[in-house]
Amino acid sequence: MLIEFIFFKLTFYKHNRLEKYYSSISYSLITIIIFLFYFCQFYGYKNWDAPFTIELFKIYFIHINEILSAISINPIYIYLTIIFVFFIFTLINFYSYNRFYNFFYRLLTIRIKKLSFFHIFVFVFISQYILINNKWNNKDTFHIFYQNNWGVSNIAPKDFYINNLSDFEYDLSQFIKTENKSNITPKHVFLVIIDSLRFDSFMEQDVKELLQKNDHNLNLTSYKNTYSVCPISFCGILGTLSSTYFHNMNKPLLTITDILKFNDFKTSFLLSGDHTHAGGLKRFYGKSIDLYIDGSTSELINSAQYPNNDIYVLKNLSNINFNKKNFAYIHLMSVHGAGLKQKEFEIHKPTYVTNLLSQKQKIQAYRNNYLNGVIQAKNYLSHILNFIKTNTDDPFVVIVTSDHGEFLGENGRVGHGGFVLEPVTRIPLHFISNYNLKLAKNDLASNADIPPTILDFLNIKIPNNWDGKSLSMINKNRIVYSSNNLSSTIKLYDLKTQRLYSYLEYSYDKCYDEHIKFSSIYPDCMAPILKSNILITESLTNYHNKSFGKK
């Protein structure tokens, strides 16, 4: 405001009335822009634990209607609200103009028209110091926005972006496929990650019905107690590809793509959503990718198409060459809050909020959009299975999972991110194949188990530094780990009692009971949904310290 005050005094020095009109309108515009800017930052941290950066702004600005519709808000209501607030601010600024500027005159004690070079120099110097000072930059919201500084977020460990992990190269010579004539090995491996898909939205029975309905004569193995390594996409996807828990993402990531590419698999990434700019995910996928298509692909952006449209993934399936061995990672955004939902799948209604102040209506509309997205994702998954079956008779496996879950009103929340609670960490895990897979019955699994399981299918050595376990063998007294910078959870399935145990630890003192550190009961700030699923013992803490190191 001070800069604008100087500008208008110099421009309209002899036109006080004109200055009054222009100033009132401009101050109102600036106020609205700042308000919207901080609202976007708040929304980003609340929904994906990361700031809203200029990269995301450039991509999604022209798709504001789709974004608002995706979060169950009619864009017309938002535009009318902005116009109304702008009008109110303009009136306030117009009628308080004289008092406001008299205050600035007394504050500055100098006339703007007589500003000296010294005053201007001091102002510029202070401004530049603020802009380049590192201690300030790490906390300044505008600097984070402009510099696309994802390192301040909760999407990865604090030192993840400091270390240039993506340029590290492993010696892959030890990971060579060995022939085993007694086993059938898949020639084609498809990893389908349906973003934000909860366990209870796509259970084993749902998959069986989908296969039967579409006459897919395929085998199915499902794991009902499966947890993501974290509650958001960034670390959820990387944990799936690199078999790495969140707390170990401060080391170079060796991905399943690197090993399969080394073993002459053609690697393809067909991704809905902009993985290039959202946290720079593409950078950490590594260099072992033959075909890469995501929502930032030039032909999509130049045609102003929405990046989170799964239709483009289906259209690009034809790029897969079944004459070669294939590993394809397919990412679908249908279920995600920002995913584009087609009208033909709009079964659950209403999908819009008519009362912006009604939390109950907001949750219901969000849930309806989510369920419509699940119906759409099932339809697209059926298309993918049909495409594979039509193009090959070779052995193949399709692994269907998610990067994280979703809140659908539990504890008054929608979306994902935040504390690692059951709704945002429990995910589906299904293995669909055209031959009999050798998978063991495991009562607990993680999406970090997918890469070791794939290598077991192919008779390839599993890296020692991977955190996941192969599901081809029974893993007794298994524990899995879900965490972010806010909290961490470990889960243990006890074969003797046939019960699933959970241990939760918070980074915030207010959410931590100092009187029972090792048997930690969930405090009041914890979501009630998990209180019925708690029996924490000191022995579980010992498992935690032994397996992951005491924090």
N, C-alpha and C positions, 0 to 999 in steps of 0.2 A: 504493500500500500504506500509506503514511503517513496519508493521509486516512481510509482504512478503519480503521486502527489507532485513530485518535482517535474515530471513530464508535462502534466497538465498546466502547471504554473508557467512553464516556459512557453508552451504552445498557445494557451488561451489567456495570456496575461492581461490583455485589454478587452477580453470578451467574457466577463464574469458570468453572465447568464448562460452563454453557450457552454462554458466550463462546467457550470452546475449540472446541466443535463447530461453531458458526456460523462462526467465523474460518477454521477449516480448510477448510470447504466453500467459503466465499466466496473465499478466496485461490486455491483450485484453479480456480474458475470464471473469475476474473480472469486467471489465467495462461493458461488455454485460449483465452479471448477474444483476449488480446493476441497469442498465438501465431498464431491463425487470421487476425487482422488483418494481421500482417506477412507471413504466407504469401500472402494475397490481393494485397498490394502487390508482393511479389516476382513473383507469377504475372503480374500486370498489366504490369509493366515488361519481363518476359521475353517475353511473348507479343504485346503490342501497343504496347510502348514508352511506356506511359502508366500513371499510378496508378489504383488502384481507388478510385473516389470514392463519396460517399454517394448520388449519383444512381443509379449502377450498382447499388449495394447494395439500394436500394429496389425497383428493377425486378426484379433477378434473385434476391433472397433466397427468394421463394416458388417459384423454379424451380431450386433447388439440385440436385434429382435429375436434371433434364435437363442441367444444366451438367456434372455429374460424369460422366454417361453419355456426353456429347459428347466428353469428353477421355479416354474409354476406361476409366473407373474405376467399378466397381460401388459405388453409394452405401452399401450395407450395410457394406462394408469400412471406409469412412471413419467411419461412425457408431460402429462397434465399436472402432475405433482411438481415437476421441475419448473414449469412455466408459472405456476401459482406462487411457488417460493421465490422465484426470480422477481415477480411483480411486487411481492411484499417487501423484499429487500430494496428494490428500487425506490419505493415510496419512503421507506425509512431513511435511506441515504439522501433522498431529495430534500426532505423536510428537516433533516438534522445537519444539512450541509454547512451552514455558516458556523454553527457551534463546533463542528468537527474540525474545520480548517483553522478556526481561531486557536483551537487547542494545539494544532501542529505548529502554528506560528510561534506561540509562546514556548513550545518545546524546543524548537530549533534556534530561536533567538536571532536568526539572521534572515534576510530577505533572499528568496530563491534567485531572483534576477541578479543578485550581486554575489553569487557563489564564486569563491576563489578557486584557483587551480589546486590549492592545498587541500581544501575540503573535499573536492572530487577525488583527489589522489588517496586520501585517507579512507574514503568510502570504498573505492575499488580495491585497495590493499586488504581491508578487513574482509570484504566479500571473497576475494581470492584465497585468503588464508582459511576461511571456513570451508571452501570448496575442496581444497587439496589436503587438509589436515586429516590424517588417517584415523585418529581417535574419533573425530567428528563423523567421518564418512561411514564408519561401521555402524553408526546409530542413526544417521540421517536418512529419513524415509525417501526424500527426493533423490539423493545420491544413489541409494539402492535401486530405485526405479530406473534411473538413467543408465547405470552401469550394469544392469541385469545381474546384480550380485545375489546369486542363489545361495551363497555360502552362509548367509545369516538365517537361513530357514531351518526347519526341522525335517527336511526331506532326506538328510544324510548326516552322518557324524560331522562334528564341527570342522575337522581337518580334512574332510573328503575333497573339497574344492581347492584346498591349498596345495595338496600333492597332485602332481600331474599324472594321475594313475593310468590314464588311457594310453600313454605312450610306452608303458612297460611291456616288454615282450618275454614270454615264457619259452623255455625249451620244450617243444612238443614231441620230441623224438620218442619219449617213453610211452606216449599215448597212441599206440598203433593197434588197430584191430587185429585180433587173432582168430583164426578159423576154428570153429567148433561144429563139426558136422551133426552132432546130436541136437543142436539148437537151431531153430528158425530165427533168423535175424531180420528185422524190418529193413526194407530198402528205402522206405519213405517215412519220415517222422514229422508230424505236424503238432506244433504247440499252439493251442488256441487260448489266449487270455481274454476273458470277457471282463472288461473293466468294471469294478464295483459290485460284482456279483456275489451275493451272500450265499452261505451254505443252504439255508432253508428256502431259497428261491429256485434252486436247481439241484434237487436231491436225486438219489439213485432212481427212484420210481419215475421222476420226471424224464430222465434220460431214456429209461426203458420205454415209456410211452411215446417219446419222440421217435425212437428207432422203429417201434412197431407201426406207428402211424404212417411212416414214410417207407415202410417195407425195407428197412436197412437190416439185412441179415448179418449183423456184426456182433462181436463179443464185447462184453462190458465188465469192467472191474472198477468199483468205487470205494473211496475212503471217506467215512463220515466225519471223523475228527481231524480235520486238516486246518492248519493255521498259517496265515501269511507272516512273513518276517517283519512286517510293519503295516501301519494302517493307511498308507498312501501309495500312489502309483510309482513314484521314482524309485524308492528302495524296494517296493514290492516286486517290480519288474526286474531290477538288477539282481535281487536276491534269488529270483526264479532262474535267471539265465546263468548266474555264476555260483549258485549253491552257497550263498554267503549270508550269514545273519547280519543284522544292522550294525552291531557293535564291532564287527570285523571288516566293515567297508572302508577302513583306513589303510587297507593293503591293496596292492594291484589285483584286479579282478580277472581271473581266468574263466572264460565263459564256455558253455557247451558249444557255442558257435565256433570258437577257436579250434577246439579239438575235432569237431566233425568236419570242418573245412580242411584240416590237416589230413583227414582220412578220406578225402576226395568226395565229400558231400557238397552238392551245390546248396548254398545257404541263401535263403530269401527272407526278407522282412517286409510283410505287407501289413501296414499299420494304419488304422484309423486314429485320428488325433495328430497333433503336431509334436512329435517327439524330438524334432530338431531344436526347437526353441524353448519348450517347456522344461526348464531345468538343464537344458543341454544334454538330454538323455542320449541322443544319437552318439555323442562323443564317447560315452562310456560303453556303448555296445561293441566297440572294438572295430578292427579293420578287416575282419574275416567275413565280410558280407558281400555276396555276389550281386544280389538284387535288393535295392532298398527303395521303398515307396512309403511315404507317410503323408499326413495332412498338409505338410509344407511343400509338397512336390509342386514344381513351378506351374504345371498346366492346371493344377487345381486352384492355386492362389491367384494366378492371372485371370482365371475365369470367374473369380469372386465366389467360388464354391466353398461351402462350409467345411472346415477341416475335419470335423467329427462326424462325417457321414460314412457309414459302413458300406454303402453301395459301391464306393470306389474300390474297396478291398475285394468285393466279390467280382468286380469287373477285371481286376488285375490278377485273378487266380490263373488266367490263361497264360501268364508269363512263366508258369512253372513247367519245366521240361521233365516229363516222367521217364524219359530214356536214360536219365542219370539218377544217381542216388540223391535224395533231397532231404534237407532239413528246412522247414518253413515255420517261422514265427508269425502268427496271425493275431492282430489285436483288434478287438471290436469295442466300440464305444456306445452301443445301443442302450445299455443299462445305466451308464454314467449320467449324472445330472446334466452335463453339457452335451451329451450325445444327441444327435438328430433323430427324432422319432417320426416315422412315417404315419400319415393319417390312417392308413389301412389297419394299423395295429392299435389304434386308439380305442381300446375296449373298456378300460376302467375310466370313469368320469366322476367328478369334474377334474380337469387337468390344470385349471387356472384358479388363482386366488382372486376372489371378488372383494374381500375385505382384508386389506394389507395388515391390519392390526390383529387379526384373528390367528393365533398360533395353531389352534385346532384345525382351522381350514387350510392353513399353510401345510401342515403335516399331512393332511388327507390328500391334498392335491399333489404334493411331492411323492407320496406313496403310490398314487395312481399313475403318475408319470413313470415311476420306477418299474411298476408291474407291467406297464405297456412296453417298456424297454426290454424286459425279460422275455415277453412274448415275441418281440421282434428279433431278439438275439437267438432264440430257439429256432426261428424260421431261417435265419442266416446260417446257423450252424448246420441245419439240415441241407441247405444249398451246398455248403462246403463238403459235407460227407458225400452228397450226390456227385459232386465234381470229382472227388478222389476216386470213388468207386467206378465212375464212368471211364476214367483215364488210365487206370492201372489194375492189373490182376496180381501184381507183386505184393508181398507182405507189407503192410503199413500199420502204423499206430497213430491215433489222434488223441492227444492229451488235452483235456478241457479243464481249465482252472480259472482263477482270478488273481489279480494283484492285491486285492484287499476287499473287505466287505463294505457295509453301508449302514448308517443310522437311519431308521425309518420311524422316528418318533420316540425311541427309547430315551428316557430321561429328558424328553423335550427337544431332542437333537435330530437334525437331518444332515445328510452329507457324510463325509469321512474325515480322517485326520484326528488330531488330538490324542487323548489317552488311548492306550492299546486295550480296548475293551472287546468283549465277545462279538458284538455286532459288526465291528470293523476289522476283525482279524480272522474270524472263522469263515472259511471259503470252501467251495466244492473242489473235488479232485476226481476226475473220471478218466479211465483209460479205455478207448474204443479201438478195436482192431479187427482185422479180417482173418486172424489166426489166433490160436490159444497162447495168450501171454503167460509167462511164468511169474506171477506176482503172488507174494505171500499175504496172509491176513495180518495186517497191522492195525492196532487200535488207535494209533496216533501218528500223524504225518505233518509235514510242512511242505510249502511250495519249494523250499530249498532241496527237497528230496528228488525233484524231477530230473535234474541233470545226472546225478549218479545212477538213477534208475534207467535212463536212456542208454548210458554207457554200458550198464550191465546187459541190456538187451543186445548190444552190439559186440559184446566180449572185448571191451576196451577198458584198460586200467582206469580206476577212479582216482583223481588227484587226492593226495593226503591232506591238502589244506582246504578242501571243501568241507562245509559244515553239515551238509545233508547226508542222509543215509539211503542206500538203495532199498526200494520197497520190494525187491525180488527176494529178500530174505526177511525173516522175522527179527525185529529189533526189540528185545526184551527191555523192560524198565526204561523205555524211550522217553526222552524229554525234547520238547521243541521250544523255540525262543521267539518271542515277538517283542519289538521295542522300537522306540524312537528317542529323541532327546528329552521327552517329557516323562516317559515312564517305560517300564519293562515288565514283561510277563513270561514266566516259564510254566509249562504244563507237563505233567507226568501222569501216565496211565498205569495204575497199579494192577497187575494181573491177578493178584490174590484177592483184592477187594472188588475188582471190576469197576473201579471208580476213576474219574479224571480229576486230578488235583491241580490247583492253580496257585501260583505265588506272584503277587503283584508288588512292584516297588515304584514309588513316585520320586521324581526329582524335586518336587516342591514339599517343603516341610509341613505346610498346612494340610497336606493330604497323606501324612505319614504318622502313624501311631508310635510314639517313642517308647511307650510302656511295653509293647509287644513287638519288637523289631523283627524277630525271626519267625513269628507266627502270624504276622501282619494281617489283622482283620481289616476289611475294606471300611474306610471311614465314611462320614456323611457325604463327602464330595464325590464319592464313587457312585456309579450308576447302579440302581437297585437290581437291575436285571441279573447281575452276577452273584448277588448275595446268597442265593439258594445253591450256588455251585462252589462252595468254599469249604475246604478242610485242609488248612495249611499246617504242615508240621516242620519241625526243625530239620528233619532228615532231608526234606525237599530243598531247604536252603543249602545243605551240605552238597547235594547233587549240583546245585547251581554253582557253588564256589569251585567244586572239583572240575566241572565241565567247562565253565566259561571264565573262571578266574574271579576272585572276589573283587567287587567294584570299589 
